[in-house]
Amino acid sequence: MTDETRPGEGRTTSDFPEPQGRPEFLPADEPGEQADRRSDPPASFGASWGDPSGRSDTPGVSPYEPPGRSDSPVSAYEPPSRSESPASPYEPPGRSDGVPPHDGGTRAYEGPSFESPAGPRGFESPFESPGGTRAYDTPSFGPADTGPRPMQPPPFMGAYGGNHPPPPRQALGMGPGWAPPPQGGPGAGALPRRGLNVGALIAIAVAIALVASVLGSLGTYLLTRSGSSGTDPSYSLGPAPTGATNRAPDSVAGVAARVLPSVVSLEVGNGTNTEGASGSGFLIKNGYVVTNNHVVAMAAKGGEIKIMFNNRKTTAGRIVGRDPGSDLAVVKPEETFGTPEITLGNSDQVVVGDPVIAIGSPLGLSGTVTTGIVSSLNRPVIAGDETGAATEEPAYISAIQTDAAINPGNSGGPLVNGRGEVVGVNSAIATLSRSVNSQSGSIGLGFAIPVNQTRRVAEELITTGKAKRPKIGIVLDKDYKGQGVRIASEPAEGRQPVDANGPADKAGLKAGDVILEVDGLALQDGNELIALIRSKAPGAKITIKYQRAGAERTATLTVVADDQPAPTPS
């Protein structure tokens, strides 16, 4: 813009250091006259610099002359060539006579002061106006006395770029801190800081890459220092904790420790080495071994029995007696090796939910211990000889049901309570399917013969070689499907429905009566009634509830033994 459009306020002298000494401006084309043109500036020169470009804010006044002069020489900054007239392109409007820069040695800056009509201004850049427009970028300096005259751009180009004139040669005395003010005009802030150059950014990037590489290498080393195979020679899990192996007597471990020495394993052959059976047993008083009949039945036909004790010592054994009806047998080993006898409990005191432990040799694994509870009582189970011999009668068992794992090979082993007392003899398991050539394992349904029945049968087998068969003297109707069990209405196989003078006849039962309960237990079928009666000892009394002609009645019976029990080999 032109000087006429620049605001009156200027940069104060506090923006730049005070001038040191007096400034000296010499002509750019007369270096030889520099010494002759120096003189002291007027007193007001140091107080107010005015416009450093040499232009006056007053129209028509030369920027390089004191106010009031119209015939002063041409500006010292006259360019080497002029396109319009010999006069200096920087002389004030109205001058065109081309007067030399100095008039008889008088200095171009002679005068009282340089001030604009708006008042004194501080030091300003000769190349930039307060509004950010450079002073020499405008096309003209304003109207002249004889009309507007366009300004021709100076022909020189300096290191400062553009069409700006260079600073005066040997411009001394401006102070050590002199420099062109930042763009933005008077009151503008400090020059903005320059950002990092490309070299600094590259150095920072290289440093970051080096640090990342070092950290990555360190992590890789820590992860792979033990070797690619994953082995670490210094690796250790530390020593195993120490502690006593003694257990409380009533714990499973404590009970197992007391019972295991009395449990044996049995291996039975038929004498031809083509077939065999295996099972378990336990030692009772006087060195007898109790087991299941179906375990040793093969040896009754001329086979042999081998007994192995818990200390891994073995000996031969022989059958003392067996009872297919209760699936119990007694074997006598030749040697016991000091094995302690087991303690027998009372199965009548067992209740559902009692903890129990099954011990035996499932699949030949001797000394196996499993635990569970009593799941049910008086469960009717029919067990028979696994060899399928036609001469063996089925066994009717009113069993103790347990969820302790019982597998083939556990048969004949003890089921003990929490005190280590035998409450049953493991005898059968329920399976989902069964074939002749395969056996299924435990599904949590195991059955044991109550120890009270076992005690009686074992005593009878040891003392007489045969077991008594309990009965009440009735024949059952196998075709009846209703509630309870019905006594047959007609004779069957040459036998009357009710034995004369038998326990049922003495209690008043007749053919066609329906027995509903025995000792308060509701009957589901005839097998359950047979199992209950055979679990009783001869001479035991039972109470029954029966129905006749729609009326319910009760009666008390005394169990008796069969006159001619099935013979068993000794």
C-alpha positions as CSV (number, residue, x, y, z in Angstrom):
1,M,0.0,0.0,0.0
2,T,1.1,3.6,-0.2
3,D,2.3,5.7,2.6
4,E,-1.0,7.6,2.7
5,T,-2.9,4.4,3.8
6,R,-0.5,3.4,6.5
7,P,-1.8,3.9,10.1
8,G,-0.3,6.7,12.0
9,E,0.8,4.7,15.0
10,G,4.2,3.0,14.6
11,R,6.5,0.6,16.4
12,T,7.9,2.1,19.6
13,T,11.5,2.3,20.2
14,S,11.2,-0.3,23.0
15,D,10.9,-3.0,20.3
16,F,14.5,-2.5,19.3
17,P,17.6,-1.2,21.1
18,E,18.3,2.5,21.0
19,P,20.6,3.6,18.3
20,Q,24.2,3.7,19.3
21,G,25.9,6.9,18.2
22,R,24.5,8.5,15.1
23,P,23.4,6.8,11.9
24,E,25.3,7.4,8.8
25,F,23.6,7.0,5.4
26,L,25.9,7.2,2.4
27,P,25.0,7.3,-1.3
28,A,25.0,3.9,-3.0
29,D,26.8,5.4,-6.1
30,E,29.4,7.7,-4.5
31,P,31.6,5.8,-2.1
32,G,34.4,8.3,-2.5
33,E,32.4,11.1,-0.9
34,Q,31.5,9.2,2.3
35,A,33.9,11.0,4.5
36,D,32.8,14.5,3.3
37,R,29.1,13.8,3.9
38,R,29.2,12.9,7.6
39,S,28.0,15.4,10.1
40,D,26.0,15.4,13.3
41,P,22.2,14.9,12.9
42,P,19.8,17.4,14.5
43,A,19.1,17.0,18.1
44,S,15.6,15.7,17.4
45,F,17.0,12.9,15.2
46,G,17.6,10.5,18.1
47,A,14.2,11.2,19.7
48,S,12.1,10.2,16.7
49,W,13.4,8.3,13.7
50,G,10.3,8.8,11.6
51,D,10.0,6.6,8.5
52,P,13.3,4.9,7.8
53,S,12.5,4.6,4.1
54,G,13.0,8.4,3.8
55,R,9.5,9.1,2.7
56,S,7.4,11.7,4.5
57,D,3.8,11.1,5.4
58,T,3.1,14.6,4.2
59,P,2.3,14.6,0.5
60,G,4.7,16.5,-1.6
61,V,7.6,16.4,0.8
62,S,10.7,14.5,-0.1
63,P,11.3,11.5,2.2
64,Y,15.0,12.4,2.4
65,E,14.7,16.1,3.1
66,P,13.8,18.0,6.2
67,P,10.4,19.5,6.2
68,G,10.1,22.9,4.5
69,R,12.7,22.2,1.7
70,S,11.6,21.9,-1.9
71,D,14.9,22.3,-3.7
72,S,17.0,19.8,-1.8
73,P,19.1,17.4,-3.8
74,V,17.8,14.1,-5.1
75,S,17.6,11.2,-2.7
76,A,20.8,9.4,-2.1
77,Y,19.1,6.1,-3.1
78,E,18.7,7.1,-6.7
79,P,18.8,4.0,-8.9
80,P,21.4,3.8,-11.6
81,S,18.9,4.3,-14.4
82,R,15.5,5.9,-14.7
83,S,12.9,5.1,-17.2
84,E,10.8,8.3,-17.0
85,S,13.0,11.3,-16.2
86,P,16.4,12.1,-14.9
87,A,14.9,12.8,-11.5
88,S,15.2,10.2,-8.8
89,P,12.3,7.9,-8.5
90,Y,12.3,8.5,-4.8
91,E,12.1,12.3,-4.9
92,P,8.9,13.8,-3.6
93,P,6.1,14.6,-6.0
94,G,6.7,17.8,-8.0
95,R,10.5,17.3,-8.4
96,S,11.7,16.4,-11.9
97,D,14.7,18.6,-12.4
98,G,17.2,15.8,-11.6
99,V,19.1,17.8,-9.0
100,P,22.1,15.9,-7.7
101,P,21.8,14.1,-4.4
102,H,23.7,16.9,-2.5
103,D,23.4,20.6,-2.8
104,G,26.8,22.2,-2.1
105,G,27.8,19.6,0.4
106,T,24.6,19.8,2.4
107,R,23.4,16.4,3.9
108,A,20.3,14.9,2.6
109,Y,19.0,14.4,6.1
110,E,19.7,17.8,7.4
111,G,16.6,19.1,9.2
112,P,15.1,19.3,12.6
113,S,13.3,15.8,12.7
114,F,11.5,13.2,10.7
115,E,7.9,13.0,11.8
116,S,4.6,12.1,10.1
117,P,1.5,14.3,10.4
118,A,0.2,11.8,12.8
119,G,3.0,12.4,15.2
120,P,6.4,11.0,16.1
121,R,6.9,7.3,15.3
122,G,9.4,4.9,16.6
123,F,12.0,3.1,14.5
124,E,10.4,1.1,11.7
125,S,11.6,-1.2,9.0
126,P,12.4,0.6,5.8
127,F,11.0,-2.4,3.9
128,E,7.7,-3.1,5.6
129,S,4.7,-1.0,6.6
130,P,2.8,-1.5,9.8
131,G,0.1,-3.5,8.1
132,G,2.5,-6.0,6.8
133,T,2.7,-4.4,3.3
134,R,6.2,-3.6,2.2
135,A,6.9,0.0,1.5
136,Y,8.2,-0.5,-2.0
137,D,5.6,-2.9,-3.2
138,T,3.1,-0.1,-3.9
139,P,2.8,1.2,-7.5
140,S,3.2,4.9,-6.5
141,F,3.7,7.2,-3.6
142,G,0.5,9.0,-3.9
143,P,-0.7,12.0,-6.0
144,A,1.9,14.4,-7.2
145,D,1.6,18.1,-7.7
146,T,1.0,17.7,-11.4
147,G,-1.0,14.5,-11.2
148,P,-0.5,10.8,-10.4
149,R,2.7,9.3,-11.7
150,P,3.2,5.6,-11.6
151,M,6.2,4.3,-9.8
152,Q,8.7,2.3,-11.8
153,P,10.1,-0.7,-9.9
154,P,13.8,-0.3,-9.1
155,P,16.1,-2.2,-11.4
156,F,18.2,-3.8,-8.7
157,M,17.6,-7.2,-7.1
158,G,19.4,-8.0,-3.9
159,A,20.0,-10.9,-1.6
160,Y,16.8,-9.9,0.1
161,G,14.6,-11.0,-2.8
162,G,11.8,-9.2,-4.5
163,N,12.0,-5.5,-5.5
164,H,13.2,-4.4,-2.1
165,P,16.2,-2.0,-2.0
166,P,19.3,-3.1,-0.1
167,P,20.1,-1.4,3.2
168,P,22.5,1.6,3.0
169,R,26.1,0.6,2.6
170,Q,28.1,1.0,5.7
171,A,25.0,1.8,7.7
172,L,26.6,2.1,11.1
173,G,25.4,3.0,14.5
174,M,22.1,1.0,14.4
175,G,23.1,-1.1,17.4
176,P,24.0,-4.7,17.9
177,G,20.4,-5.9,18.0
178,W,19.2,-4.1,14.8
179,A,17.3,-6.3,12.4
180,P,14.1,-6.0,10.3
181,P,11.1,-6.3,12.6
182,P,8.8,-9.4,12.1
183,Q,5.9,-9.1,9.6
184,G,2.7,-7.9,11.0
185,G,3.4,-4.3,11.6
186,P,3.6,-2.3,14.8
187,G,2.8,-4.3,17.9
188,A,3.4,-7.7,16.2
189,G,4.8,-10.4,18.4
190,A,8.1,-12.1,18.2
191,L,9.2,-14.1,15.2
192,P,7.7,-17.6,15.3
193,R,10.1,-20.3,16.1
194,R,11.2,-22.4,13.3
195,G,10.4,-26.2,13.5
196,L,13.0,-29.0,13.5
197,N,14.8,-29.3,10.2
198,V,14.9,-32.5,8.2
199,G,18.3,-33.6,9.7
200,A,17.0,-33.3,13.3
201,L,13.9,-35.4,12.4
202,I,16.0,-38.1,10.8
203,A,18.2,-38.2,13.9
204,I,15.2,-38.6,16.2
205,A,13.8,-41.3,14.0
206,V,17.1,-43.2,14.0
207,A,17.3,-42.9,17.8
208,I,13.8,-44.3,18.2
209,A,14.6,-47.2,15.8
210,L,17.7,-48.0,17.8
211,V,15.9,-48.0,21.1
212,A,13.1,-50.2,19.7
213,S,15.7,-52.6,18.2
214,V,17.5,-52.9,21.5
215,L,14.3,-53.5,23.4
216,G,13.2,-56.1,20.9
217,S,16.5,-57.9,21.0
218,L,16.4,-57.9,24.8
219,G,12.9,-59.4,24.8
220,T,13.9,-62.0,22.2
221,Y,16.9,-63.0,24.3
222,L,14.8,-63.3,27.5
223,L,12.3,-65.5,25.7
224,T,14.8,-67.7,23.9
225,R,17.8,-67.8,26.3
226,S,16.7,-71.3,27.5
227,G,17.1,-72.7,24.0
228,S,14.7,-73.5,21.2
229,S,13.8,-76.9,22.7
230,G,12.3,-75.2,25.8
231,T,14.6,-76.8,28.2
232,D,16.2,-74.9,31.1
233,P,19.0,-76.6,33.0
234,S,18.4,-74.4,36.1
235,Y,14.6,-75.0,36.2
236,S,13.2,-76.4,39.4
237,L,9.8,-76.8,41.1
238,G,11.3,-76.9,44.5
239,P,11.2,-79.8,47.0
240,A,8.0,-81.7,47.7
241,P,6.2,-80.6,50.9
242,T,6.8,-82.8,53.9
243,G,4.1,-84.2,56.0
244,A,3.0,-87.3,58.0
245,T,1.3,-90.2,56.2
246,N,-0.7,-91.2,59.3
247,R,-4.5,-90.7,58.8
248,A,-7.3,-90.5,61.2
249,P,-8.7,-94.0,62.1
250,D,-12.2,-93.0,60.9
251,S,-11.1,-91.6,57.6
252,V,-11.3,-93.7,54.4
253,A,-7.5,-94.1,54.4
254,G,-7.6,-95.1,58.0
255,V,-10.3,-97.7,57.4
256,A,-8.7,-99.0,54.3
257,A,-5.4,-99.5,56.2
258,R,-7.1,-101.7,58.7
259,V,-9.3,-103.7,56.3
260,L,-6.9,-104.3,53.3
261,P,-4.7,-107.0,55.1
262,S,-7.8,-109.2,55.5
263,V,-8.9,-109.1,51.9
264,V,-7.7,-111.8,49.4
265,S,-7.9,-112.4,45.7
266,L,-9.0,-115.7,44.2
267,E,-8.1,-117.3,40.9
268,V,-10.2,-120.3,39.9
269,G,-9.6,-122.8,37.1
270,N,-11.7,-125.7,35.8
271,G,-8.7,-128.1,35.7
272,T,-8.3,-127.9,31.9
273,N,-6.6,-124.4,31.7
274,T,-9.2,-123.4,29.2
275,E,-11.5,-121.4,31.4
276,G,-11.2,-119.6,34.6
277,A,-12.8,-117.1,37.0
278,S,-11.6,-114.6,39.5
279,G,-13.0,-112.8,42.5
280,S,-12.3,-111.6,46.0
281,G,-12.9,-112.7,49.5
282,F,-12.1,-111.8,53.1
283,L,-10.7,-113.8,56.0
284,I,-12.9,-114.6,59.0
285,K,-12.4,-116.4,62.3
286,N,-10.2,-119.5,62.2
287,G,-8.7,-118.7,58.8
288,Y,-11.8,-119.3,56.7
289,V,-12.4,-117.2,53.6
290,V,-15.9,-116.0,52.6
291,T,-16.7,-115.4,48.9
292,N,-19.5,-115.7,46.4
293,N,-20.7,-119.1,45.1
294,H,-20.4,-118.0,41.5
295,V,-16.7,-117.3,42.0
296,V,-15.8,-120.8,43.1
297,A,-18.6,-122.8,41.4
298,M,-16.1,-123.8,38.6
299,A,-13.8,-125.4,41.1
300,A,-16.6,-127.6,42.4
301,K,-16.3,-129.6,39.1
302,G,-12.7,-130.5,39.6
303,G,-11.0,-127.2,39.3
304,E,-8.4,-125.6,41.6
305,I,-8.4,-122.4,43.7
306,K,-5.4,-120.1,44.2
307,I,-5.6,-117.5,47.0
308,M,-3.3,-114.5,47.1
309,F,-3.1,-112.4,50.2
310,N,-2.5,-108.6,50.5
311,N,1.2,-109.2,51.1
312,R,1.4,-110.9,47.7
313,K,1.9,-114.3,49.1
314,T,-0.2,-117.1,47.6
315,T,-1.5,-120.5,48.6
316,A,-4.0,-123.1,47.5
317,G,-7.6,-123.4,48.8
318,R,-10.5,-125.8,48.9
319,I,-14.3,-125.4,49.1
320,V,-15.8,-125.9,52.5
321,G,-19.4,-125.3,51.4
322,R,-21.4,-123.2,49.1
323,D,-25.1,-122.1,48.8
324,P,-26.3,-121.2,45.3
325,G,-29.6,-119.9,46.8
326,S,-27.8,-117.2,48.7
327,D,-24.8,-117.0,46.3
328,L,-22.4,-117.5,49.2
329,A,-19.5,-120.0,49.7
330,V,-16.7,-120.7,52.2
331,V,-13.1,-121.6,51.2
332,K,-10.3,-122.9,53.4
333,P,-6.8,-121.8,52.5
334,E,-3.8,-124.0,53.3
335,E,-1.9,-121.1,54.8
336,T,-2.9,-117.6,56.0
337,F,0.6,-116.1,56.6
338,G,-0.5,-114.4,59.8
339,T,-3.3,-112.5,58.1
340,P,-5.7,-110.9,60.6
341,E,-9.4,-111.7,60.4
342,I,-11.9,-109.0,59.5
343,T,-14.6,-107.6,61.8
344,L,-18.2,-108.4,61.0
345,G,-20.9,-105.7,61.6
346,N,-24.7,-105.7,61.8
347,S,-26.6,-105.1,58.5
348,D,-29.8,-104.4,60.3
349,Q,-28.3,-101.1,61.6
350,V,-27.5,-99.9,58.1
351,V,-29.5,-97.0,56.8
352,V,-29.7,-95.3,53.4
353,G,-27.0,-92.6,53.1
354,D,-24.4,-94.3,55.3
355,P,-20.8,-94.1,53.8
356,V,-19.4,-97.4,52.7
357,I,-16.2,-98.7,51.2
358,A,-15.8,-101.5,48.7
359,I,-12.5,-103.4,48.6
360,G,-11.5,-106.2,46.2
361,S,-9.7,-107.1,43.0
362,P,-11.6,-105.7,40.0
363,L,-10.2,-107.1,36.8
364,G,-7.4,-108.7,38.8
365,L,-6.3,-105.4,40.3
366,S,-5.9,-106.6,43.9
367,G,-6.3,-104.2,46.8
368,T,-8.6,-101.7,45.0
369,V,-10.5,-99.4,47.3
370,T,-13.6,-97.4,46.2
371,T,-16.1,-95.4,48.2
372,G,-19.7,-94.5,48.1
373,I,-22.9,-94.6,50.1
374,V,-25.8,-96.9,50.8
375,S,-28.2,-96.1,48.0
376,S,-31.1,-98.4,49.0
377,L,-32.0,-101.4,51.1
378,N,-33.9,-104.6,50.5
379,R,-33.3,-104.3,46.7
380,P,-34.5,-107.7,45.2
381,V,-31.7,-109.1,43.0
382,I,-31.6,-112.5,41.2
383,A,-28.0,-113.7,40.7
384,G,-26.9,-117.0,39.4
385,D,-24.0,-119.1,38.2
386,E,-22.1,-117.1,35.5
387,T,-21.1,-120.4,33.9
388,G,-24.7,-121.0,32.9
389,A,-24.9,-124.5,34.5
390,A,-28.4,-125.8,34.4
391,T,-28.0,-127.6,37.7
392,E,-27.5,-124.3,39.7
393,E,-30.6,-122.6,41.0
394,P,-30.8,-118.8,40.9
395,A,-30.0,-116.8,44.0
396,Y,-32.6,-114.5,45.5
397,I,-30.9,-111.6,47.3
398,S,-32.5,-108.8,49.3
399,A,-29.5,-106.7,48.7
400,I,-27.9,-103.5,49.9
401,Q,-27.6,-101.1,47.0
402,T,-24.5,-98.9,46.8
403,D,-22.9,-96.5,44.3
404,A,-19.4,-97.5,45.3
405,A,-17.7,-98.8,42.2
406,I,-18.1,-102.5,41.9
407,N,-16.7,-104.3,38.8
408,P,-16.1,-107.9,37.7
409,G,-13.5,-109.2,40.1
410,N,-15.0,-107.4,43.1
411,S,-17.5,-110.3,43.7
412,G,-17.0,-111.8,47.2
413,G,-15.1,-108.8,48.5
414,P,-16.3,-106.9,51.6
415,L,-18.5,-103.8,51.8
416,V,-17.5,-102.1,55.0
417,N,-18.9,-99.1,57.0
418,G,-17.1,-96.1,58.4
419,R,-15.8,-98.2,61.3
420,G,-14.3,-100.9,59.1
421,E,-16.9,-103.5,59.9
422,V,-18.3,-105.7,57.1
423,V,-22.0,-104.9,56.4
424,G,-22.3,-106.8,53.1
425,V,-20.6,-109.0,50.5
426,N,-20.3,-107.5,47.0
427,S,-22.2,-109.8,44.7
428,A,-23.7,-108.2,41.6
429,I,-23.9,-105.1,39.5
430,A,-26.5,-103.8,37.1
431,T,-25.5,-103.1,33.6
432,L,-27.1,-101.4,30.6
433,S,-26.5,-104.4,28.4
434,R,-25.0,-107.8,28.7
435,S,-23.7,-110.5,26.4
436,V,-22.3,-113.9,26.9
437,N,-18.8,-113.0,25.8
438,S,-18.4,-109.6,27.4
439,Q,-18.8,-108.0,30.8
440,S,-19.8,-104.4,31.5
441,G,-18.3,-102.2,34.2
442,S,-19.8,-100.2,37.0
443,I,-22.5,-97.7,36.4
444,G,-23.0,-96.9,40.0
445,L,-25.4,-99.7,40.7
446,G,-23.8,-102.3,42.9
447,F,-25.4,-104.9,45.2
448,A,-24.2,-106.6,48.3
449,I,-25.6,-109.5,50.4
450,P,-26.4,-108.3,53.9
451,V,-23.8,-109.5,56.4
452,N,-26.4,-110.9,58.8
453,Q,-27.5,-113.3,56.2
454,T,-23.8,-114.0,55.3
455,R,-23.0,-114.7,59.0
456,R,-25.8,-117.3,59.3
457,V,-25.0,-119.0,56.0
458,A,-21.3,-119.2,56.7
459,E,-21.8,-120.7,60.1
460,E,-24.1,-123.3,58.5
461,L,-21.7,-124.2,55.8
462,I,-18.8,-124.5,58.1
463,T,-20.7,-126.6,60.7
464,T,-22.8,-128.8,58.4
465,G,-21.6,-128.3,54.9
466,K,-25.0,-127.1,53.9
467,A,-27.2,-124.0,54.4
468,K,-30.8,-124.0,55.5
469,R,-33.5,-122.7,53.2
470,P,-36.0,-120.4,55.0
471,K,-39.7,-120.6,53.9
472,I,-43.3,-119.8,55.0
473,G,-45.0,-122.7,53.0
474,I,-46.9,-121.1,50.1
475,V,-47.0,-121.3,46.3
476,L,-47.2,-118.0,44.4
477,D,-49.4,-117.2,41.4
478,K,-46.9,-116.3,38.7
479,D,-49.5,-114.8,36.4
480,Y,-50.8,-112.2,38.9
481,K,-50.1,-108.6,37.8
482,G,-51.9,-106.6,40.4
483,Q,-50.7,-104.9,43.6
484,G,-48.8,-107.2,46.0
485,V,-48.3,-110.9,45.7
486,R,-51.2,-113.4,45.3
487,I,-51.2,-117.0,46.6
488,A,-52.0,-119.5,43.9
489,S,-55.7,-120.6,43.7
490,E,-55.0,-124.1,42.3
491,P,-52.4,-126.7,43.0
492,A,-49.2,-126.4,40.9
493,E,-46.8,-129.2,40.1
494,G,-48.4,-131.5,42.6
495,R,-48.2,-129.0,45.4
496,Q,-51.0,-127.3,47.3
497,P,-51.1,-123.5,47.3
498,V,-50.7,-123.5,51.1
499,D,-48.6,-126.2,52.9
500,A,-50.6,-127.9,55.6
501,N,-49.4,-127.0,59.1
502,G,-46.9,-124.6,57.6
503,P,-46.3,-121.1,58.8
504,A,-48.8,-119.5,56.4
505,D,-51.5,-122.2,57.2
506,K,-51.0,-121.6,61.0
507,A,-51.4,-117.8,60.5
508,G,-54.8,-118.4,58.7
509,L,-53.7,-117.5,55.1
510,K,-55.7,-119.3,52.3
511,A,-55.4,-119.8,48.6
512,G,-56.2,-116.6,46.6
513,D,-55.2,-114.2,49.4
514,V,-53.1,-111.2,48.3
515,I,-50.1,-110.4,50.5
516,L,-49.6,-106.6,50.5
517,E,-46.7,-105.9,53.0
518,V,-44.0,-107.7,54.9
519,D,-42.8,-105.9,58.1
520,G,-44.2,-102.7,56.7
521,L,-42.5,-103.0,53.3
522,A,-44.9,-102.9,50.4
523,L,-44.3,-105.8,48.0
524,Q,-43.8,-105.1,44.2
525,D,-43.6,-108.7,43.0
526,G,-43.0,-112.4,44.0
527,N,-39.2,-112.2,43.6
528,E,-39.1,-109.5,46.3
529,L,-41.1,-111.7,48.7
530,I,-38.8,-114.7,48.1
531,A,-35.7,-112.6,48.6
532,L,-37.0,-111.2,51.9
533,I,-37.9,-114.6,53.3
534,R,-34.6,-116.1,52.4
535,S,-32.7,-113.3,54.1
536,K,-34.4,-114.3,57.4
537,A,-33.0,-116.8,59.7
538,P,-35.2,-119.9,60.5
539,G,-37.3,-119.1,63.6
540,A,-37.5,-115.3,62.8
541,K,-41.0,-113.8,63.1
542,I,-42.5,-111.5,60.4
543,T,-45.7,-109.5,60.2
544,I,-47.7,-109.5,57.0
545,K,-50.7,-107.5,55.7
546,Y,-52.9,-109.3,53.3
547,Q,-56.2,-108.8,51.5
548,R,-59.2,-111.2,51.2
549,A,-62.5,-110.4,49.4
550,G,-61.6,-106.7,49.5
551,A,-60.8,-106.6,53.2
552,E,-57.3,-106.1,54.6
553,R,-56.0,-108.2,57.5
554,T,-52.7,-108.8,59.3
555,A,-51.0,-111.9,60.6
556,T,-47.7,-112.9,62.2
557,L,-45.7,-115.8,60.8
558,T,-42.6,-117.7,62.0
559,V,-40.0,-118.5,59.3
560,V,-39.0,-122.2,59.2
561,A,-36.3,-124.1,57.3
562,D,-36.9,-126.4,54.4
563,D,-36.8,-130.0,55.5
564,Q,-34.6,-131.0,52.5
565,P,-32.3,-128.2,51.4
566,A,-30.4,-128.4,48.2
567,P,-27.2,-130.4,48.8
568,T,-23.8,-128.6,48.3
569,P,-20.4,-130.3,47.9
570,S,-17.9,-130.0,50.8
